[in-house]
Amino acid sequence: MALWSGRFEQGVSEFTQEFGASLPVDKAMYKQDIAGSRAHARMLAAQGVISQEDADAIVKGLTDIEKRIDNDDFTFDINDEDIHMSIEKVLTEAIGDAGARLHTGRSRNDQVVTDTRLYAKELARELMHANLDLRDALLAAADKTFGIILPGYTHMQHAQPVLLAHHFLAYYWMFTRDFKRLHAAYDAADMNPLGSAALAGTTYPLDRFATTEDLGFAGTIPNSLDAVSDRDFLLDLDYACSVSMIHLSRLCEEVILWSTSEFGFITLSDSYSTGSSIMPQKKNPDFAELIRGKSGRVVGDLMALLMTMKSLPLAYNKDLQEDKEGVIDAVKTLYDCMVCMKGMIETMQVNQDAMWAQAKKGYLAATDVADYLAKKGMPFRQAHEVVGHLVLLCDKRGCDLDDLSLDDFRQESELFEADITEALDLESIVAARTTFGGTGHEAVKAQMNQAREAFDADKALGF
């Protein structure tokens, strides 16, 4: 019989019982539910609402239940509807009336959101750890490949040469921003709703600040209506997961391209590749493709929760039962994808010669030739046009800029001198990008130091 059955003459059907049950999902929050109940019991005793003897029995009974669940010695019954009712029923069976007093001054509305906030904090914490591991791998890859040059692209066309370390660091900074979003989601969840009861508070002399301290929340939600109906913190976590998955998907797209025969920039480890059932020669980047594909799943989880929340009046509505499954899925998916990407980066082989060969194609020195003329006094727009003519000449001859003679250059402008060859050297082109954030060797070294400082600062937060 349901804990709310007093007003009803008939129970729900077997189908509607299963349809309305959240236990298959929210049983994952058993530790948070037990922690919240222990804190509530201690507070009730401190406030004189229940006896200290009852509180002690409740705390001990809950601890015993937690150990049983930990040891897989606890049977969850779908008829219990949710984790809260399941634990309370077994507790009351074990300790009698004391267990029935636990719910004094509390509703499942504030109970479930307390559990959810505690669980969201734990999920965000796990993701921040995985994020740090992935960023550490990217920093190591940047350090290991420092000095390797590859073509940088815009519109998927050769643009300018860059250091591979610079390319890795671009993703490092994306994931650094993801860490901040996860941290913000953690902070958003770090507020205590317990004691708000169903929606209006309670007549019992509850000390909400005591449970805030007991449960390790940073603060107490000041409005009982908002406390039981708010799920912004889950939207924040879903959003942080979605953006991070987009970043992973972008990186995977490049891994997939780079591992093709056309690029040949990298060779993936056998551990992160699969073969074909019909084509013996194939080595497919399946795991990169899976991560790329799973981004849609996580973004879908965000969209689902947004749509669930969009028209809900205050305060609690049963719709909110749909708040957890998508978030749990998004978090697990992101976590697994970050672990997979970390391993992929750590084990991939970088083919330096292939990157260098492609960097020699596509007129990557063109911008520097234009800059050469601009530094000699020619307006940049005019210099741009002059170099465009030279590129057209190369197209017609089937050669590159460094194949042209000095006479070829001087036919376009007398400003060209013998030192134009320095503007065509890829190493010099890269090294010359010394501005803050540029791809020059010294600039990238400074950037790596800054990246390591950011990493150490985030790690020092202690999540």
N, C-alpha and C positions, 0 to 999 in steps of 0.2 A: 504494500500500500504506500502511495506517495506521501511525503511528509506534509504536503499541502492538502490532503484528501478530506479534511473535516467538513468543508463546505459542499462536497460532492456526494451524490448518491450512487453514481456509477463511475467506474474507472475507465480509462481510455482503452481503445482496442489495442491488440498486439501490434498492428501495423502502425497506428499513430504513436504508440509508445516508442517504437523503434525510429519512426520518422522524426520525433521530437527530441530524441536522446542526443546528448552531446558527449556522453561518456567515452565513446571511442576516440574522440579528439582530446577532451580536456583531462583525461586521466594522466596525460603527460605532465600535468601541473600538480601532481600529488604532493611533491615536496613543498611547493609554494602554498598549497591549500593547508597543509599541516602546520607550516610555519605561521601563517596568518591566524589559524585557530588557536595555536598556543599563545601567541601574543594577545589575542582577544581575551582568552581565559585569564591570563595573568593580570590584564588590565581590569577585568570585571572583579576579580578578587581584591585588587588594590583599591578599587572604588567602593567596595562593600556591597556590590550587586550580587555576588555569589560568595560562598565561603571559601576560605583558603584550602580547606580539605577537598572541596569539589574541584577547585582549580588544579590542585596537585594531581588528583585522579585523572582529570582531563589531559593534562600535559603528559603524564606517564602513559595513558592509554593511546594518545596520538603518537608518541614516540615508538610504542610497540607496533602500531599499525605501519608506521613508516619503515621500520625494520623488516616487517613481513613483506611489504611491497618491494623493498630493496632486494630481498632474498627470493622474490618470485613465489611467495607463499601466501598470496592474497588473491581471492577470486572476485573479479569485477562482475557484477550482475547488471545486465542491460536494463532491468526493471528499476534500477536505482536512478536512472535518468542522467545524472551527472556525477562528477568526482566528489562534489561537496556532500550530496546526499548519500553517496556510497560510503564515504568515510564516517559521516555522522551516524549512520545506521549501525555500522559495525562497532563504533565507539560506544554507543548507547547499549548495544547488546552486551558489551564487555564490562561496562562500569555502572550501568543502570541510570538512575535519575540524574546523576551528575552530568552524564553525556547529553541528556535532554536539555540541560541548562546552558549548554555552550552557546546556543544560538540567541541567547537573550541580548536584546539591543542590536541585533544584526539581521540583515536581509541577505538573501543570496545575491541581490543586486550589488551591494557593496562588497560582498565576499568574493564574487567571481571577478570583479574588476581589480580587487586587491591582488588576487592570484595572478591575473593576467599581467598586471604591471610588474610584479616580481619576476614573472616568467620572461616578460619582454626585456627586462634588464639583463637577465641571464643570457638570453639569446643574443642581445647586442654585444655583450661582453665576449661571447664565443666568437662572434664575427670580427670583433676588433683584434682578437688574437690571430685569427686566420689572415686578416688584412696585414698585420705586421709581418707575418711570415712571408707573405707574397711580396711585400715591398722589400724585405730583406733580400729575397731572391733576385729581384730586379736590380737592386744596388750591387749585388755580387756580380750579376751579368754585365752591368755597365763597367765595373772595375776590371773584369776579366777581358772584356773586348775593347778596352780603351785604345784608341788609335785606329781602329778599323773604320774605313770609309765606305759608305754606300750612297746610292742616289736618294735624295729626298724627293718627294712627289707632291704635286698638286694636280687635282683632276686625274690622278693616276697616270700622269705624264712626268717624265724626268724633269726636275726643276733645278735644284742646287745640291751639291754634295754636302753630306752631314756625317758626323760621327755616329756610329752605331750606339755608342754609350749615350749620346744625346737623345737618340730615338727611344732607348729603354727608359731613360729618365722622364720622358714625356708621359709615359704610362705610370711611372712611379708617382708623379705629381697628381695624376688622376685619382689613383688609389689613396693618396694622402688626403685629398678632398673627401673621398668616400669615408675615410676614418672619421673625419670631422662630422659628417652626416650621421654616422653610426653613434658617435659620441652625443650628438644632439638628440638623437632618438632615445638614447639611454637617459639623458637628463629629462626629456619629456615624460618618460615613464616613471621617473624617480619622485613621485608625489603620492601621498597616502590618501586613499578614499575611504578607508575603513572607519566605521562609525557614522557614515552617512545614512545607513539603513536603506530602506526601499527607495526613498527620494527626498524625504523631508527632515532627516535626522531622527532623533529618538528622545523619549522622555527620561530615559535612564541617564544617570550622571556619568557618561562615558568620558574618558580622558583620551581624546584622539591623538594628542601630542605624545602620550606614552607609547601608543602602538606605533607611531611614526618613528620614534627612537628605537623601539624594540626591533622593528623590521628593517631598520637601516635606510628608511626613506629620507630624502633630503628636505622634504617639507610636507605640509598637510594641505589638501585641497580645501579652499575656503567656502565652496558652495556645494551643498549636498546634491542638488539637481545635476550640476555639471559633473560632479564626482562619479555618479553612477552611469551617466550617459555618454561621457567623453571617450572617444577612441582615437583622438588625434595622434596619440603616442604610437598607436599601431600603424596609422597612416604614415607617420614619420619613418618608422622602421621599414615598412613596405617600400616607401619611396627611396630610402637609402639603399635597400637591396636592389631595387630596379635600376638606379643609376650605376651602381657598381657592376651589375650584370651587363649593362650597355657598354661599359668600359672593357669588361672581359670579352664581350662579343667583338668589339673593335680590334682588340689585340689578337683574338683568334682568327679574325678575317685576314690579318697580315701574316700570321703563322701559316695559315692555309695557302695563301698566295706564295709566300717565301719558300714553301716546301715543294712547290710544283717544279716540273722539269723546266718550264719557261723561265722561272726565276732561279731556282737552285741555291738560294741564299742560305738555307738551313737544311739540316737533315734531322728529323725527329727520331728520338730513341724508339727502339722496338717496343718498349713498354708503353708508349703513348701513340702507337700506330696499330692498324689492323690490315689484314690482307683481303684478297678477293676470293670468292668461292669458285670463280671461273678463270680469272686472269692471274697467272702465277707471279707476274712481275710487279703487281700493285703493292704499294705501301701507302695506305690511306690515313689522312689526319683526322680519324673519326672522333677522337676525344675533343679536339679543337672545334670540330663541327657540332658536337653535342653541346658544348658550352655555348656556342653561338646560337643554337636552336633553343636552349633552355632560357635564354634571355626573354623570349616571348612569353614563356610560362610565368616568369616572375613578374613581368610587367602586367600580365593578366591578373595575377593575384592582387596587385595594387588597384587595378581598375574595378575588380569585383568588390573590394572593400569600399572604394569611393562610391560606387553605386548603391551599396548597402546603406551607407550613411547619409546619402544625399537628401532624403525626405523624412527623416525620423524626427517626430516631435519629442519634446521632453516628457518623461525622463527615460526610463528603461522600456525597451521594446524587445520582443522575442527575436526580432531580426538580428540583434546584437550577438546572438548565439553563433552567427556566421562570421564572427570577427577573427577567430583564432586559426582556423584550418589553413586559410590562405597564407597567413603570416608565417605559420610553422613551416609550410611548404616552401615559401620564399627564402626563409632563413636557411633551411637545410640545403636547398638547391644552391644558393650562393656559397655557403660554406664548402660544399663538396666541389664546386667549380673552382674556388680559390685554391683549394688543396691540389686539385688536378693541374691547374695552371702553374702553380709553383713547381711541381715536379716536371712539367713540360719544359719550363724555362731552364731549370737546373740541369737537364739531361740533353737538351738539343745541341747539335753540333753546328757551329757557325762556319760557313764556307766563305772565307775571306776573299779568295781569288774571284769567286763568282760575283761578289759585291763590287769588287774593284773593277772587274770587266764591265759591269753595267754602268758604273760611275763614269767610265770613259766614253759612254754613249750619250746621245741626247743633248749635246751642246750645254753641259752643265756649267761651263765657264762663261756663258754668254753675258750674264749679269755683271760679272767682274770685268769683262771687256768694256761694257758700257760704263762702268764705274771708272775704268782707266781713263776714258775720254773725258768724263765729267770732271775728274780731278785735274785734268789739264785745261779746264776752262770751258769745254763744250757744254751747253745746256743738256740736262739729262734726257729730255724728250728727243732731242736731235741725236744724241748718242745712242738711244734706244733704236732709232730708225737705222742708223749706220750699221749697228750690229745685226739688225734684222736682215739687211742686205747681205752681210757676210754669211749669215746662216743660210739664206736662200742660195748663195753661191755654193756652199758646202752641199746642200741638198742636190743641186744639179750635178756636182762632181762626184757625189757619193763619198765624201770624206768628212772629217771633223775639223773643228776650228784650229786645232794644233797641227793640222796638216797643211794649212795655208802658209804661203811665203810672206815675208815682210812686204814685198811688192804688192801682194794681194791686199794686205791691210792698208797700205798707203794709198792704194787707188780709191779707197773709200774715205780716207782722211789722212792728211799729212801730219796729224798729231801723233800717229803711231810711230813708235821707235823700236829699236831692237829689244828693249826690255819688255815688250808686249808678251814675250814668251813666259815671263813670270806670272802674268795674269791668267795664263792657261794651265798652270800647274795645280792639280787638284789638292795636293797637300798644302800648298800655300794659300789656296782659296779657302780651305777649311780653317786653317790657322789664323787667317786674317779676321775671322768673325769673333772679335774680342769683346764686343759689347755685352753687358750683363744679360744673361739668358741666351747668348748666342752659342753656336756650335764649335767655336774655336777651342783648341785644346786647353788653353788656360782658363777660358770661360767655363768649360765643362768641368774642369777640376774644381773650380770655385763652386759650381752648382752641386757637385757631388758632396762637397763638404757641407753645404747648406742642407742637402737632402738627408745626410746622415744626422745632422743636428735635429732636423724635424722628426726623423725616425726615433732618435733617442728621447726627444721630448714627449712624443706620444707613448713610447714604451714606459717612460717614467710615471705616467698617469696611473699605472698599476692595475689595469683592468685584467 
